[in-house]
Amino acid sequence: MMKQPLIISAIAAALLLSTGSTFAADQEQIYGSQLMTQQERFEYRKKYTNAKSAQEREQIRTEHHAMMKERARERNMKLPENPPASGTGMGTGGGMGPGSGMGGGRGR
């Protein structure tokens, strides 16, 4: 009986930690997200994900970057000069790719 409250507490703590890390990742993936509402972030993700080409995604990123820089200027805030490199955070084609990461699997 003593273990049950401990297990429930551990599960609750794990859920809180995982939610916090998701929130932190969300904040890092969209340039200027701290200046956006939750609805704006949702709409940006949807627009970016539905882009039909890498060129269209790049145009969305560039326009978004300019808009966030202007919003930051209006609020006397400073954002990094350049948005995250294309392929990091959201979108398709990002990630480490085949053969990357630890352990090449070549039996050396």
Buried (B, 14 or more C-beta within 10 A) or exposed (E): EEEEEEEEEEEEEEEEEEEEEEEEEBEEBBBBBEBBEEEBBEEBBEBBEEBEEEEEBEEBBEEBBEBBBEBBEEEEEEBEEEBBEBBEBBBEEEEEEEEEEEEEEEEE
